[in-house]
């Protein structure tokens, strides 16, 4: 937003965080941050340009040699202090996430906790960086590997998890000895600034962690800067593909996590009440603004009608309101534009002939008439060719498809271009085992609706949900943020034969 409205101009302007300090941007461009529950502008956020990105890269580059050469144990001690500070400030970080995104405070607390668990994982970096060693790989020849940091890394993160998703990236990268530049979503900038302050308090040297705000101009400056060696991204599939292609063209290492259409397959033998409760939380939690939200249910056989009825009954009772409201279970959407976009999908679903079981377009919240609210919405008898099935809606809209068999359900899921997360609900171990073997999706839950892996496993999808080879956090995160070097060593003795012109062998 180049010309903030008059009301926005009176709001405080945030800063960038470069070289261990809050700094003002070099250019005049800025945007506004709103409270989705009230629709009110709460602060302004500066938009970094190429000059600001270059300043952050220079700071990160200058800090890199000393941080890279610091013993892993010393880096781990800084991470342990950061962990303690994050735990002490968890409620404040959750409040910021709720205020700028709209999610409920309990939901925000849970997401912050999942991010904190990645810091706990990163505290074990001395063990994770150990290489391999083979004595006498050949006659008098030893081989060993080293894991060394990549260099200056960058992360570009979405609006839906202002704390958790950045924590998927920078703790692991920094623990590995890299320096980092974070570009959070301009819609939810405050939590990243708070984490930067806490990291400095933990003893992190200046320049190791930097935060820049902005829009496409800042993103393109990151992607094209020759001083940045690796880029991590979470967002929509079109942008993930753009980032992957641009980084690859510029010779950068890249992991770009894209969109999703996560399915839950429900077999006739599933526990109906348990399954319905699980699906309600997975579909409508955080107003459906989760990359791991269940947005499509495939009901197999006779369970379809009773499942839809129970889902409708439970969804209708969800209390919608401001994220900090007493007893509120679902908050607003992040912006008015996104709320209107999701409502447009409901219009489209009706026009396409899907059965609208529950309509959330007329949701009202007393005292918050200007908030960006949308009620729970449920469609039944959706067809694969419908737009409400093919697109990632990213809102509180759940669609139900029908299948005659598990074979048909698996084929339907596998035909979808996305492959982020999926789940099956059943009491049959054989069916579950077949599902987890045959399904072409990166993260699978068995009677678990949102199978987000714990921090010491890695998060990532397949197909159009991931561009790149390695997932985030866990062991794959360590692999992404390090390069492997193989060292072959021989210490010759007097009787060691001289090297000849033939291809050397180690036999």
Secondary structure as UniProt FT lines:
FT   HELIX           6..9
FT   STRAND          16..18
FT   TURN            19..20
FT   STRAND          21..23
FT   STRAND          30..35
FT   TURN            36..39
FT   STRAND          40..46
FT   HELIX           50..69
FT   HELIX           72..88
FT   HELIX           90..101
FT   HELIX           105..122
FT   TURN            123..124
FT   HELIX           125..128
FT   STRAND          133..138
FT   TURN            139..140
FT   STRAND          141..149
FT   STRAND          152..156
FT   TURN            162..163
FT   HELIX           164..175
FT   TURN            176..177
FT   STRAND          179..183
FT   TURN            186..187
FT   HELIX           190..201
FT   TURN            202..203
FT   TURN            206..207
FT   STRAND          209..211
FT   HELIX           216..224
FT   TURN            226..227
FT   STRAND          230..234
FT   HELIX           237..249
FT   TURN            250..251
FT   STRAND          253..257
FT   STRAND          262..266
FT   TURN            268..269
FT   HELIX           272..284
FT   HELIX           285..288
FT   TURN            291..292
FT   STRAND          294..300
FT   TURN            301..302
FT   HELIX           303..316
FT   TURN            323..324
FT   TURN            326..327
FT   HELIX           336..352
FT   STRAND          355..358
FT   TURN            361..362
FT   TURN            366..367
FT   TURN            369..370
FT   STRAND          377..380
FT   TURN            384..385
FT   HELIX           387..390
FT   STRAND          397..403
FT   HELIX           406..415
FT   STRAND          418..419
FT   STRAND          421..425
FT   HELIX           429..438
FT   STRAND          443..446
FT   TURN            455..456
FT   STRAND          462..463
FT   TURN            464..465
FT   STRAND          466..467
FT   HELIX           474..480
FT   STRAND          482..490
FT   TURN            494..495
//
